[in-house]
């Protein structure tokens, strides 16, 4: 179980505002997540940054390698809602809902998985992934015929130039 967990309860920011920042760092490596949080100007980045540092400290106590850590899961739940009232005109009162959030962050340790390719003589580890190259030079004769048939033939004497946008007619 290569995980480290940190929980923040009753953050005084609405969950939908905290989820904007949580979605930024989900799945990123810890260093990249901290860089994203550093560049964001939203109010909830500060508490989430502290939460990431807390989870890193928990990972060190669990003897996990800090260089392999990434944000495995982060989710934001609704916390306790404080109900208040705002005085309005003519003795009326408008209800206010002060929403709070619970944030749960789980850091995982990325494992280098070795990919295997099946050969005639058994499975062998794959050394490098080669990208597929597109064929550029040669075109099949059937494709050329299809393109030629798709274009309608123009009669002799008809204009073959393409009309270009002009502001004033000539």
Order of alpha helices (4+ residues) and beta strands (2+ residues): beta-alpha-alpha-alpha-beta-beta-beta-beta-beta-beta-alpha
